[in-house]
Amino acid sequence: MALTRRKQWTRTDRQAVSFEELAYSNMLTLNALIELLNEKGLIGKREILERVKRLQAQTQVRKKPH
């Protein structure tokens, strides 16, 4: 990464990735965050799963029919 004149980090080494690679990377990142939060006692896995289910239900309500 390179530092621009505005002192913001930008990626200069961009590489195309497949949707599957992106999804897998996101999954690993989320799993790592969940494990760390759980290990530190900040939030339990059950609470996270409940929140995911709630957000999925909200998203289903917002989807427009095809």
mmCIF file of the N, C-alpha and C atoms, coordinates in Angstrom:
data_MODEL
# 
_entry.id   MODEL 
# 
loop_
_atom_site.group_PDB 
_atom_site.id 
_atom_site.type_symbol 
_atom_site.label_atom_id 
_atom_site.label_alt_id 
_atom_site.label_comp_id 
_atom_site.label_asym_id 
_atom_site.label_entity_id 
_atom_site.label_seq_id 
_atom_site.pdbx_PDB_ins_code 
_atom_site.Cartn_x 
_atom_site.Cartn_y 
_atom_site.Cartn_z 
_atom_site.occupancy 
_atom_site.B_iso_or_equiv 
_atom_site.pdbx_formal_charge 
_atom_site.auth_seq_id 
_atom_site.auth_comp_id 
_atom_site.auth_asym_id 
_atom_site.auth_atom_id 
_atom_site.pdbx_PDB_model_num 
ATOM 1   N N  . MET A 1 1  ? 0.836   -1.178  0.000  1.00 0.00 ? 1  MET A N  1 
ATOM 2   C CA . MET A 1 1  ? 0.000   0.000   0.000  1.00 0.00 ? 1  MET A CA 1 
ATOM 3   C C  . MET A 1 1  ? 0.882   1.244   0.000  1.00 0.00 ? 1  MET A C  1 
ATOM 4   N N  . ALA A 1 2  ? 0.368   2.279   -0.612 1.00 0.00 ? 2  ALA A N  1 
ATOM 5   C CA . ALA A 1 2  ? 1.130   3.515   -0.711 1.00 0.00 ? 2  ALA A CA 1 
ATOM 6   C C  . ALA A 1 2  ? 0.402   4.644   -0.002 1.00 0.00 ? 2  ALA A C  1 
ATOM 7   N N  . LEU A 1 3  ? 1.155   5.557   0.573  1.00 0.00 ? 3  LEU A N  1 
ATOM 8   C CA . LEU A 1 3  ? 0.584   6.710   1.242  1.00 0.00 ? 3  LEU A CA 1 
ATOM 9   C C  . LEU A 1 3  ? 0.470   7.841   0.229  1.00 0.00 ? 3  LEU A C  1 
ATOM 10  N N  . THR A 1 4  ? -0.730  8.368   0.042  1.00 0.00 ? 4  THR A N  1 
ATOM 11  C CA . THR A 1 4  ? -0.922  9.457   -0.917 1.00 0.00 ? 4  THR A CA 1 
ATOM 12  C C  . THR A 1 4  ? -0.654  10.790  -0.239 1.00 0.00 ? 4  THR A C  1 
ATOM 13  N N  . ARG A 1 5  ? -0.681  11.871  -1.005 1.00 0.00 ? 5  ARG A N  1 
ATOM 14  C CA . ARG A 1 5  ? -0.441  13.203  -0.452 1.00 0.00 ? 5  ARG A CA 1 
ATOM 15  C C  . ARG A 1 5  ? -1.471  13.580  0.605  1.00 0.00 ? 5  ARG A C  1 
ATOM 16  N N  . ARG A 1 6  ? -2.679  13.045  0.496  1.00 0.00 ? 6  ARG A N  1 
ATOM 17  C CA . ARG A 1 6  ? -3.728  13.344  1.466  1.00 0.00 ? 6  ARG A CA 1 
ATOM 18  C C  . ARG A 1 6  ? -3.606  12.499  2.727  1.00 0.00 ? 6  ARG A C  1 
ATOM 19  N N  . LYS A 1 7  ? -2.540  11.749  2.833  1.00 0.00 ? 7  LYS A N  1 
ATOM 20  C CA . LYS A 1 7  ? -2.278  10.890  3.991  1.00 0.00 ? 7  LYS A CA 1 
ATOM 21  C C  . LYS A 1 7  ? -3.351  9.828   4.177  1.00 0.00 ? 7  LYS A C  1 
ATOM 22  N N  . GLN A 1 8  ? -3.845  9.291   3.061  1.00 0.00 ? 8  GLN A N  1 
ATOM 23  C CA . GLN A 1 8  ? -4.786  8.184   3.095  1.00 0.00 ? 8  GLN A CA 1 
ATOM 24  C C  . GLN A 1 8  ? -4.116  6.981   2.449  1.00 0.00 ? 8  GLN A C  1 
ATOM 25  N N  . TRP A 1 9  ? -4.418  5.818   2.984  1.00 0.00 ? 9  TRP A N  1 
ATOM 26  C CA . TRP A 1 9  ? -3.848  4.603   2.427  1.00 0.00 ? 9  TRP A CA 1 
ATOM 27  C C  . TRP A 1 9  ? -4.664  4.169   1.223  1.00 0.00 ? 9  TRP A C  1 
ATOM 28  N N  . THR A 1 10 ? -3.984  3.839   0.158  1.00 0.00 ? 10 THR A N  1 
ATOM 29  C CA . THR A 1 10 ? -4.643  3.319   -1.038 1.00 0.00 ? 10 THR A CA 1 
ATOM 30  C C  . THR A 1 10 ? -3.907  2.070   -1.486 1.00 0.00 ? 10 THR A C  1 
ATOM 31  N N  . ARG A 1 11 ? -4.638  1.146   -2.078 1.00 0.00 ? 11 ARG A N  1 
ATOM 32  C CA . ARG A 1 11 ? -4.010  -0.080  -2.587 1.00 0.00 ? 11 ARG A CA 1 
ATOM 33  C C  . ARG A 1 11 ? -3.520  0.159   -4.000 1.00 0.00 ? 11 ARG A C  1 
ATOM 34  N N  . THR A 1 12 ? -2.258  -0.145  -4.214 1.00 0.00 ? 12 THR A N  1 
ATOM 35  C CA . THR A 1 12 ? -1.700  -0.017  -5.558 1.00 0.00 ? 12 THR A CA 1 
ATOM 36  C C  . THR A 1 12 ? -1.494  -1.386  -6.197 1.00 0.00 ? 12 THR A C  1 
ATOM 37  N N  . ASP A 1 13 ? -1.741  -2.446  -5.449 1.00 0.00 ? 13 ASP A N  1 
ATOM 38  C CA . ASP A 1 13 ? -1.509  -3.809  -5.938 1.00 0.00 ? 13 ASP A CA 1 
ATOM 39  C C  . ASP A 1 13 ? -2.814  -4.577  -6.059 1.00 0.00 ? 13 ASP A C  1 
ATOM 40  N N  . ARG A 1 14 ? -3.837  -3.949  -6.613 1.00 0.00 ? 14 ARG A N  1 
ATOM 41  C CA . ARG A 1 14 ? -5.155  -4.600  -6.728 1.00 0.00 ? 14 ARG A CA 1 
ATOM 42  C C  . ARG A 1 14 ? -5.076  -5.813  -7.637 1.00 0.00 ? 14 ARG A C  1 
ATOM 43  N N  . GLN A 1 15 ? -5.852  -6.813  -7.267 1.00 0.00 ? 15 GLN A N  1 
ATOM 44  C CA . GLN A 1 15 ? -5.884  -8.057  -8.031 1.00 0.00 ? 15 GLN A CA 1 
ATOM 45  C C  . GLN A 1 15 ? -7.316  -8.552  -8.074 1.00 0.00 ? 15 GLN A C  1 
ATOM 46  N N  . ALA A 1 16 ? -7.743  -8.991  -9.239 1.00 0.00 ? 16 ALA A N  1 
ATOM 47  C CA . ALA A 1 16 ? -9.098  -9.517  -9.375 1.00 0.00 ? 16 ALA A CA 1 
ATOM 48  C C  . ALA A 1 16 ? -9.201  -10.838 -8.630 1.00 0.00 ? 16 ALA A C  1 
ATOM 49  N N  . VAL A 1 17 ? -10.309 -11.010 -7.906 1.00 0.00 ? 17 VAL A N  1 
ATOM 50  C CA . VAL A 1 17 ? -10.565 -12.270 -7.216 1.00 0.00 ? 17 VAL A CA 1 
ATOM 51  C C  . VAL A 1 17 ? -11.970 -12.728 -7.572 1.00 0.00 ? 17 VAL A C  1 
ATOM 52  N N  . SER A 1 18 ? -12.188 -14.009 -7.458 1.00 0.00 ? 18 SER A N  1 
ATOM 53  C CA . SER A 1 18 ? -13.507 -14.549 -7.768 1.00 0.00 ? 18 SER A CA 1 
ATOM 54  C C  . SER A 1 18 ? -14.450 -14.284 -6.600 1.00 0.00 ? 18 SER A C  1 
ATOM 55  N N  . PHE A 1 19 ? -15.730 -14.400 -6.893 1.00 0.00 ? 19 PHE A N  1 
ATOM 56  C CA . PHE A 1 19 ? -16.733 -14.234 -5.848 1.00 0.00 ? 19 PHE A CA 1 
ATOM 57  C C  . PHE A 1 19 ? -16.501 -15.264 -4.750 1.00 0.00 ? 19 PHE A C  1 
ATOM 58  N N  . GLU A 1 20 ? -16.153 -16.486 -5.122 1.00 0.00 ? 20 GLU A N  1 
ATOM 59  C CA . GLU A 1 20 ? -15.922 -17.549 -4.141 1.00 0.00 ? 20 GLU A CA 1 
ATOM 60  C C  . GLU A 1 20 ? -14.753 -17.204 -3.226 1.00 0.00 ? 20 GLU A C  1 
ATOM 61  N N  . GLU A 1 21 ? -13.664 -16.660 -3.802 1.00 0.00 ? 21 GLU A N  1 
ATOM 62  C CA . GLU A 1 21 ? -12.514 -16.276 -2.987 1.00 0.00 ? 21 GLU A CA 1 
ATOM 63  C C  . GLU A 1 21 ? -12.874 -15.149 -2.024 1.00 0.00 ? 21 GLU A C  1 
ATOM 64  N N  . LEU A 1 22 ? -13.652 -14.197 -2.503 1.00 0.00 ? 22 LEU A N  1 
ATOM 65  C CA . LEU A 1 22 ? -14.074 -13.096 -1.669 1.00 0.00 ? 22 LEU A CA 1 
ATOM 66  C C  . LEU A 1 22 ? -14.977 -13.580 -0.539 1.00 0.00 ? 22 LEU A C  1 
ATOM 67  N N  . ALA A 1 23 ? -15.929 -14.444 -0.869 1.00 0.00 ? 23 ALA A N  1 
ATOM 68  C CA . ALA A 1 23 ? -16.832 -14.991 0.143  1.00 0.00 ? 23 ALA A CA 1 
ATOM 69  C C  . ALA A 1 23 ? -16.051 -15.792 1.185  1.00 0.00 ? 23 ALA A C  1 
ATOM 70  N N  . TYR A 1 24 ? -15.090 -16.590 0.733  1.00 0.00 ? 24 TYR A N  1 
ATOM 71  C CA . TYR A 1 24 ? -14.280 -17.398 1.649  1.00 0.00 ? 24 TYR A CA 1 
ATOM 72  C C  . TYR A 1 24 ? -13.457 -16.501 2.574  1.00 0.00 ? 24 TYR A C  1 
ATOM 73  N N  . SER A 1 25 ? -12.863 -15.458 2.022  1.00 0.00 ? 25 SER A N  1 
ATOM 74  C CA . SER A 1 25 ? -12.083 -14.521 2.820  1.00 0.00 ? 25 SER A CA 1 
ATOM 75  C C  . SER A 1 25 ? -12.959 -13.832 3.858  1.00 0.00 ? 25 SER A C  1 
ATOM 76  N N  . ASN A 1 26 ? -14.150 -13.408 3.450  1.00 0.00 ? 26 ASN A N  1 
ATOM 77  C CA . ASN A 1 26 ? -15.082 -12.779 4.388  1.00 0.00 ? 26 ASN A CA 1 
ATOM 78  C C  . ASN A 1 26 ? -15.491 -13.753 5.484  1.00 0.00 ? 26 ASN A C  1 
ATOM 79  N N  . MET A 1 27 ? -15.720 -15.005 5.120  1.00 0.00 ? 27 MET A N  1 
ATOM 80  C CA . MET A 1 27 ? -16.105 -16.012 6.100  1.00 0.00 ? 27 MET A CA 1 
ATOM 81  C C  . MET A 1 27 ? -15.000 -16.203 7.145  1.00 0.00 ? 27 MET A C  1 
ATOM 82  N N  . LEU A 1 28 ? -13.754 -16.300 6.689  1.00 0.00 ? 28 LEU A N  1 
ATOM 83  C CA . LEU A 1 28 ? -12.647 -16.476 7.617  1.00 0.00 ? 28 LEU A CA 1 
ATOM 84  C C  . LEU A 1 28 ? -12.500 -15.270 8.541  1.00 0.00 ? 28 LEU A C  1 
ATOM 85  N N  . THR A 1 29 ? -12.655 -14.082 7.993  1.00 0.00 ? 29 THR A N  1 
ATOM 86  C CA . THR A 1 29 ? -12.560 -12.865 8.790  1.00 0.00 ? 29 THR A CA 1 
ATOM 87  C C  . THR A 1 29 ? -13.646 -12.823 9.854  1.00 0.00 ? 29 THR A C  1 
ATOM 88  N N  . LEU A 1 30 ? -14.881 -13.139 9.454  1.00 0.00 ? 30 LEU A N  1 
ATOM 89  C CA . LEU A 1 30 ? -15.979 -13.152 10.421 1.00 0.00 ? 30 LEU A CA 1 
ATOM 90  C C  . LEU A 1 30 ? -15.774 -14.211 11.494 1.00 0.00 ? 30 LEU A C  1 
ATOM 91  N N  . ASN A 1 31 ? -15.307 -15.385 11.095 1.00 0.00 ? 31 ASN A N  1 
ATOM 92  C CA . ASN A 1 31 ? -15.059 -16.442 12.075 1.00 0.00 ? 31 ASN A CA 1 
ATOM 93  C C  . ASN A 1 31 ? -13.991 -16.024 13.075 1.00 0.00 ? 31 ASN A C  1 
ATOM 94  N N  . ALA A 1 32 ? -12.937 -15.372 12.587 1.00 0.00 ? 32 ALA A N  1 
ATOM 95  C CA . ALA A 1 32 ? -11.881 -14.904 13.479 1.00 0.00 ? 32 ALA A CA 1 
ATOM 96  C C  . ALA A 1 32 ? -12.417 -13.875 14.468 1.00 0.00 ? 32 ALA A C  1 
ATOM 97  N N  . LEU A 1 33 ? -13.228 -12.940 13.982 1.00 0.00 ? 33 LEU A N  1 
ATOM 98  C CA . LEU A 1 33 ? -13.808 -11.925 14.866 1.00 0.00 ? 33 LEU A CA 1 
ATOM 99  C C  . LEU A 1 33 ? -14.728 -12.554 15.912 1.00 0.00 ? 33 LEU A C  1 
ATOM 100 N N  . ILE A 1 34 ? -15.550 -13.497 15.479 1.00 0.00 ? 34 ILE A N  1 
ATOM 101 C CA . ILE A 1 34 ? -16.461 -14.175 16.405 1.00 0.00 ? 34 ILE A CA 1 
ATOM 102 C C  . ILE A 1 34 ? -15.674 -14.911 17.483 1.00 0.00 ? 34 ILE A C  1 
ATOM 103 N N  . GLU A 1 35 ? -14.630 -15.626 17.083 1.00 0.00 ? 35 GLU A N  1 
ATOM 104 C CA . GLU A 1 35 ? -13.814 -16.357 18.052 1.00 0.00 ? 35 GLU A CA 1 
ATOM 105 C C  . GLU A 1 35 ? -13.146 -15.418 19.047 1.00 0.00 ? 35 GLU A C  1 
ATOM 106 N N  . LEU A 1 36 ? -12.600 -14.307 18.548 1.00 0.00 ? 36 LEU A N  1 
ATOM 107 C CA . LEU A 1 36 ? -11.945 -13.356 19.444 1.00 0.00 ? 36 LEU A CA 1 
ATOM 108 C C  . LEU A 1 36 ? -12.926 -12.723 20.423 1.00 0.00 ? 36 LEU A C  1 
ATOM 109 N N  . LEU A 1 37 ? -14.083 -12.302 19.933 1.00 0.00 ? 37 LEU A N  1 
ATOM 110 C CA . LEU A 1 37 ? -15.091 -11.719 20.812 1.00 0.00 ? 37 LEU A CA 1 
ATOM 111 C C  . LEU A 1 37 ? -15.544 -12.722 21.867 1.00 0.00 ? 37 LEU A C  1 
ATOM 112 N N  . ASN A 1 38 ? -15.709 -13.965 21.453 1.00 0.00 ? 38 ASN A N  1 
ATOM 113 C CA . ASN A 1 38 ? -16.123 -15.015 22.373 1.00 0.00 ? 38 ASN A CA 1 
ATOM 114 C C  . ASN A 1 38 ? -15.033 -15.308 23.404 1.00 0.00 ? 38 ASN A C  1 
ATOM 115 N N  . GLU A 1 39 ? -13.786 -15.425 22.947 1.00 0.00 ? 39 GLU A N  1 
ATOM 116 C CA . GLU A 1 39 ? -12.671 -15.714 23.854 1.00 0.00 ? 39 GLU A CA 1 
ATOM 117 C C  . GLU A 1 39 ? -12.491 -14.621 24.901 1.00 0.00 ? 39 GLU A C  1 
ATOM 118 N N  . LYS A 1 40 ? -12.730 -13.380 24.506 1.00 0.00 ? 40 LYS A N  1 
ATOM 119 C CA . LYS A 1 40 ? -12.565 -12.265 25.429 1.00 0.00 ? 40 LYS A CA 1 
ATOM 120 C C  . LYS A 1 40 ? -13.793 -12.047 26.301 1.00 0.00 ? 40 LYS A C  1 
ATOM 121 N N  . GLY A 1 41 ? -14.822 -12.855 26.070 1.00 0.00 ? 41 GLY A N  1 
ATOM 122 C CA . GLY A 1 41 ? -16.023 -12.758 26.878 1.00 0.00 ? 41 GLY A CA 1 
ATOM 123 C C  . GLY A 1 41 ? -16.877 -11.539 26.571 1.00 0.00 ? 41 GLY A C  1 
ATOM 124 N N  . LEU A 1 42 ? -16.683 -10.946 25.411 1.00 0.00 ? 42 LEU A N  1 
ATOM 125 C CA . LEU A 1 42 ? -17.439 -9.747  25.059 1.00 0.00 ? 42 LEU A CA 1 
ATOM 126 C C  . LEU A 1 42 ? -18.815 -10.078 24.510 1.00 0.00 ? 42 LEU A C  1 
ATOM 127 N N  . ILE A 1 43 ? -18.919 -11.194 23.809 1.00 0.00 ? 43 ILE A N  1 
ATOM 128 C CA . ILE A 1 43 ? -20.206 -11.616 23.256 1.00 0.00 ? 43 ILE A CA 1 
ATOM 129 C C  . ILE A 1 43 ? -20.117 -13.116 22.976 1.00 0.00 ? 43 ILE A C  1 
ATOM 130 N N  . GLY A 1 44 ? -21.205 -13.810 23.207 1.00 0.00 ? 44 GLY A N  1 
ATOM 131 C CA . GLY A 1 44 ? -21.226 -15.252 22.991 1.00 0.00 ? 44 GLY A CA 1 
ATOM 132 C C  . GLY A 1 44 ? -21.661 -15.609 21.582 1.00 0.00 ? 44 GLY A C  1 
ATOM 133 N N  . LYS A 1 45 ? -21.307 -16.809 21.169 1.00 0.00 ? 45 LYS A N  1 
ATOM 134 C CA . LYS A 1 45 ? -21.682 -17.272 19.832 1.00 0.00 ? 45 LYS A CA 1 
ATOM 135 C C  . LYS A 1 45 ? -23.194 -17.312 19.661 1.00 0.00 ? 45 LYS A C  1 
ATOM 136 N N  . ARG A 1 46 ? -23.908 -17.683 20.721 1.00 0.00 ? 46 ARG A N  1 
ATOM 137 C CA . ARG A 1 46 ? -25.366 -17.740 20.650 1.00 0.00 ? 46 ARG A CA 1 
ATOM 138 C C  . ARG A 1 46 ? -25.950 -16.359 20.342 1.00 0.00 ? 46 ARG A C  1 
ATOM 139 N N  . GLU A 1 47 ? -25.401 -15.329 20.995 1.00 0.00 ? 47 GLU A N  1 
ATOM 140 C CA . GLU A 1 47 ? -25.878 -13.965 20.740 1.00 0.00 ? 47 GLU A CA 1 
ATOM 141 C C  . GLU A 1 47 ? -25.638 -13.553 19.293 1.00 0.00 ? 47 GLU A C  1 
ATOM 142 N N  . ILE A 1 48 ? -24.512 -13.935 18.769 1.00 0.00 ? 48 ILE A N  1 
ATOM 143 C CA . ILE A 1 48 ? -24.188 -13.604 17.378 1.00 0.00 ? 48 ILE A CA 1 
ATOM 144 C C  . ILE A 1 48 ? -25.143 -14.312 16.432 1.00 0.00 ? 48 ILE A C  1 
ATOM 145 N N  . LEU A 1 49 ? -25.386 -15.597 16.676 1.00 0.00 ? 49 LEU A N  1 
ATOM 146 C CA . LEU A 1 49 ? -26.301 -16.346 15.813 1.00 0.00 ? 49 LEU A CA 1 
ATOM 147 C C  . LEU A 1 49 ? -27.713 -15.765 15.865 1.00 0.00 ? 49 LEU A C  1 
ATOM 148 N N  . GLU A 1 50 ? -28.149 -15.352 17.060 1.00 0.00 ? 50 GLU A N  1 
ATOM 149 C CA . GLU A 1 50 ? -29.468 -14.735 17.183 1.00 0.00 ? 50 GLU A CA 1 
ATOM 150 C C  . GLU A 1 50 ? -29.538 -13.443 16.376 1.00 0.00 ? 50 GLU A C  1 
ATOM 151 N N  . ARG A 1 51 ? -28.468 -12.663 16.418 1.00 0.00 ? 51 ARG A N  1 
ATOM 152 C CA . ARG A 1 51 ? -28.443 -11.407 15.669 1.00 0.00 ? 51 ARG A CA 1 
ATOM 153 C C  . ARG A 1 51 ? -28.438 -11.675 14.164 1.00 0.00 ? 51 ARG A C  1 
ATOM 154 N N  . VAL A 1 52 ? -27.685 -12.670 13.747 1.00 0.00 ? 52 VAL A N  1 
ATOM 155 C CA . VAL A 1 52 ? -27.652 -13.030 12.321 1.00 0.00 ? 52 VAL A CA 1 
ATOM 156 C C  . VAL A 1 52 ? -29.045 -13.430 11.852 1.00 0.00 ? 52 VAL A C  1 
ATOM 157 N N  . LYS A 1 53 ? -29.726 -14.250 12.641 1.00 0.00 ? 53 LYS A N  1 
ATOM 158 C CA . LYS A 1 53 ? -31.084 -14.674 12.279 1.00 0.00 ? 53 LYS A CA 1 
ATOM 159 C C  . LYS A 1 53 ? -32.025 -13.481 12.195 1.00 0.00 ? 53 LYS A C  1 
ATOM 160 N N  . ARG A 1 54 ? -31.904 -12.549 13.140 1.00 0.00 ? 54 ARG A N  1 
ATOM 161 C CA . ARG A 1 54 ? -32.754 -11.364 13.125 1.00 0.00 ? 54 ARG A CA 1 
ATOM 162 C C  . ARG A 1 54 ? -32.492 -10.514 11.884 1.00 0.00 ? 54 ARG A C  1 
ATOM 163 N N  . LEU A 1 55 ? -31.225 -10.326 11.550 1.00 0.00 ? 55 LEU A N  1 
ATOM 164 C CA . LEU A 1 55 ? -30.884 -9.540  10.366 1.00 0.00 ? 55 LEU A CA 1 
ATOM 165 C C  . LEU A 1 55 ? -31.338 -10.229 9.084  1.00 0.00 ? 55 LEU A C  1 
ATOM 166 N N  . GLN A 1 56 ? -31.237 -11.559 9.049  1.00 0.00 ? 56 GLN A N  1 
ATOM 167 C CA . GLN A 1 56 ? -31.722 -12.295 7.878  1.00 0.00 ? 56 GLN A CA 1 
ATOM 168 C C  . GLN A 1 56 ? -33.223 -12.110 7.720  1.00 0.00 ? 56 GLN A C  1 
ATOM 169 N N  . ALA A 1 57 ? -33.949 -12.158 8.829  1.00 0.00 ? 57 ALA A N  1 
ATOM 170 C CA . ALA A 1 57 ? -35.396 -11.974 8.767  1.00 0.00 ? 57 ALA A CA 1 
ATOM 171 C C  . ALA A 1 57 ? -35.740 -10.562 8.296  1.00 0.00 ? 57 ALA A C  1 
ATOM 172 N N  . GLN A 1 58 ? -35.024 -9.573  8.782  1.00 0.00 ? 58 GLN A N  1 
ATOM 173 C CA . GLN A 1 58 ? -35.264 -8.194  8.358  1.00 0.00 ? 58 GLN A CA 1 
ATOM 174 C C  . GLN A 1 58 ? -34.964 -8.019  6.872  1.00 0.00 ? 58 GLN A C  1 
ATOM 175 N N  . THR A 1 59 ? -33.916 -8.664  6.406  1.00 0.00 ? 59 THR A N  1 
ATOM 176 C CA . THR A 1 59 ? -33.526 -8.563  5.004  1.00 0.00 ? 59 THR A CA 1 
ATOM 177 C C  . THR A 1 59 ? -34.586 -9.211  4.120  1.00 0.00 ? 59 THR A C  1 
ATOM 178 N N  . GLN A 1 60 ? -35.148 -10.338 4.567  1.00 0.00 ? 60 GLN A N  1 
ATOM 179 C CA . GLN A 1 60 ? -36.184 -11.008 3.803  1.00 0.00 ? 60 GLN A CA 1 
ATOM 180 C C  . GLN A 1 60 ? -37.407 -10.120 3.657  1.00 0.00 ? 60 GLN A C  1 
ATOM 181 N N  . VAL A 1 61 ? -37.738 -9.383  4.706  1.00 0.00 ? 61 VAL A N  1 
ATOM 182 C CA . VAL A 1 61 ? -38.894 -8.496  4.681  1.00 0.00 ? 61 VAL A CA 1 
ATOM 183 C C  . VAL A 1 61 ? -38.673 -7.366  3.676  1.00 0.00 ? 61 VAL A C  1 
ATOM 184 N N  . ARG A 1 62 ? -37.448 -6.864  3.585  1.00 0.00 ? 62 ARG A N  1 
ATOM 185 C CA . ARG A 1 62 ? -37.132 -5.741  2.720  1.00 0.00 ? 62 ARG A CA 1 
ATOM 186 C C  . ARG A 1 62 ? -37.001 -6.121  1.248  1.00 0.00 ? 62 ARG A C  1 
ATOM 187 N N  . LYS A 1 63 ? -36.752 -7.383  0.960  1.00 0.00 ? 63 LYS A N  1 
ATOM 188 C CA . LYS A 1 63 ? -36.585 -7.813  -0.434 1.00 0.00 ? 63 LYS A CA 1 
ATOM 189 C C  . LYS A 1 63 ? -37.854 -7.577  -1.215 1.00 0.00 ? 63 LYS A C  1 
ATOM 190 N N  . LYS A 1 64 ? -37.694 -7.086  -2.427 1.00 0.00 ? 64 LYS A N  1 
ATOM 191 C CA . LYS A 1 64 ? -38.843 -6.871  -3.293 1.00 0.00 ? 64 LYS A CA 1 
ATOM 192 C C  . LYS A 1 64 ? -39.135 -8.144  -4.068 1.00 0.00 ? 64 LYS A C  1 
ATOM 193 N N  . PRO A 1 65 ? -40.384 -8.453  -4.281 1.00 0.00 ? 65 PRO A N  1 
ATOM 194 C CA . PRO A 1 65 ? -40.695 -9.657  -5.076 1.00 0.00 ? 65 PRO A CA 1 
ATOM 195 C C  . PRO A 1 65 ? -40.229 -9.478  -6.515 1.00 0.00 ? 65 PRO A C  1 
ATOM 196 N N  . HIS A 1 66 ? -39.866 -10.591 -7.137 1.00 0.00 ? 66 HIS A N  1 
ATOM 197 C CA . HIS A 1 66 ? -39.365 -10.548 -8.525 1.00 0.00 ? 66 HIS A CA 1 
ATOM 198 C C  . HIS A 1 66 ? -40.499 -10.476 -9.494 1.00 0.00 ? 66 HIS A C  1 
# 
